[in-house]
Amino acid sequence: MIMMTAAWANPAPNILFIISDDHGWGDLPSNWDKTEVQMPRLDALANSGTRFTNYHTVPLCAPSRACLFTGQFTSENGMWRGPGGVPGQPGYKGIKRDVKMLSEYLSDAGYATGGFGKWHMGAQPGEFPNDRGFDEYRGFMGGSSPYWIKKQRSKILHNGKPDDAEGHTTELFTEWSANFIRENAAKKKPFFCYLSYNAVHGPIRTVKGKPASAPKEWVDKALGRGVSFLRSDYVAVLEHMDHNIGKLVDLLDELKIRDNTLIVFVSDNGGCTMTEGTAGGRFPGNNGPFSGGKATTYQGGISVPFLMNWQGQLPEGTVSDGQVMHADVFATLLDAAGIPLPKMNGKNPMRGMSLIPHMKSSGKAAIPERTMIFELWGNVGVRKGKYKLWGDVGRDFSPDWPALVAKLKESDLALFDLSKDVGEQNDLRTQLPEVYASLKKELIDHFANVNAEYPSAKTHPDLFAPYKNAPAPAAKKRRKTKSAPKVQDTKPAAAAGKGGRNNAFALMDQNGDGKVTLEELDGWFKKRAEKNPDKFTYKAGQALSLIHISEPTRHICLSRMPSSA
């Protein structure tokens, strides 16, 4: 049964929810005039709707999408990293099964629900889009995909089954969304169309000799107006996406349903920059005036383009600097659909608030000051008002929140005044000790009070039945590195058997505390050279060369140095 919304006089609106991938704040022209990207269709939507300049998300693809779809922080909904593992087992990363997703709420309210493009919120039984409220889903399940789809190498699934489509992902996802919109407009049934582009996620060409991810005509357009080769493919991918978004806006006009369609556009996380050793690779993204990028909780990782447009319902040309976040999208869409906002989602609170009153007032209705929590790979942060507390405490705690709490209590964090220092350069913790103490307490209290219970085979036997008799996954073979020296294991036999890397780590960890100090690492180099003088030479401080690695790209941590070091 379709509900009537309290916020709007018309029947429940259609929702077109568009998300880009790794699209930095500075590469929406209406946000930042220091970009080479031209996005006339998105700028038009921003100028005729509400553009939010102070939006906050999570700096990684899967967790940010999970927050958009659950209205919670990552520490609460279960998607604290990219999805993986078997539900009910240690290390599992996925949206908790007792947490209801946006698509499920809308489906229960009578919406036709269609998703097209990147999912990245789980690919185990019970985690597929069709298990989570979507009538139709056509796209790929993982974190990335080639832009040019070929049948023999396709990752595309249609309602869980292999799809034989060929073409460019941006065009395919747009076409499938258009078909879904036409079909349901003809039925006069409200729809929720979730269009999740992989633009501008890698692969992006930054060196000559490799194929471009954007169609040639769009690369040529960028190069023709002076865009450097380094940025040409990146710029072309974004502009090609903008063009395709315009096709859907034109379709809404053609079908005469534009006035009853709420359009939302947002990026999942900040852009990858050439100076950021991030999980998403090194691409010439533009995060505007902010520091950091994808996979960091600096503002460059969590500040992204965000706008809403509803022709005839929302005032035009509103630019809001209100402090908003991912969970607000969840709350706003439920409110627009006339669905009561829940206080809880699963065993943790719903964090978002509806932005409809704020937008209807042209940004004059105040947004209450709220605490926003960020955590990824040991990058933690809390934002409240103009102040932000940030630190990198090591990546070994998610989702062991009690251990993170203990670490936070002993860690020194940095305090920034974002009203004066958006680049997060000036640490004010000693100048503002009361603000520092208050925000640190809020951060610690949050993680201390998270209900971290995950569904298990005991509590949800039906969910985990598919895994009951499943064989353990085969161990992945490690690629042999020809240049890697062999390490002789001198420990007792009981300490061996975990692989060469772990054996080497045990040899380096001389005091057995599970950590390798610089002194221990340097000593290991020295002993190796003494035993094999014909093969190895030793220089004091040799170990220092191993620690200048960005934390998000490090697979085995030999040092506890923060990534900012």
Buried (B, 14 or more C-beta within 10 A) or exposed (E): EEBEBEBBEEBBBBBBBBBBBBBBBBBBBBBBEEBBBBBEBBBBBBBBBBBBBBBBBBBBBBBBBBBBBBBBBBBBBBBBBBBEBBBBEEEBBBBBBBBBBBBBBBBEBEBBBBBBBBBBBBBBBBBBBBBBBBBBBBBBBBBBBBBBBEEEEBBBBBEEEEBEBEEBBBBBBBBBBBBBBEBBBEEEBBBBBBBBBBBBBBBBBBEEEEEBBBBEEBBBBBBEEEBEEBBBBBBBBBBBBBBBBBBBBEBBEEBEBBEBBBBBBBBBBBBBBEEBBBBBBBBBBBBBEBBBBBBBBBBBBBBBBBBBBBBEBBBEEBBBEBBBBBBBBBBBBBBBBBBEBBEEBBEBBBBBBBBBBBBBEBBEBEBEEBBBBBBBBBBBBBBBBBBBBBBBBBBBBBBEBEBBBBBBEEBEBBBBBBEEBBBBEEBBBEEBEEBBEBBBEBBBEBBBEBBBEBBBBEEBEEBBEEBEEEEEEEEEEEEEEEEEEEBEBEEEEEBBEEEBEBBBBBBBBBEEEEBBBBEBBBBBBBBBBEEEEEEBEEEEEBBEEBBEBBBBBBEEBBBBBBBBE
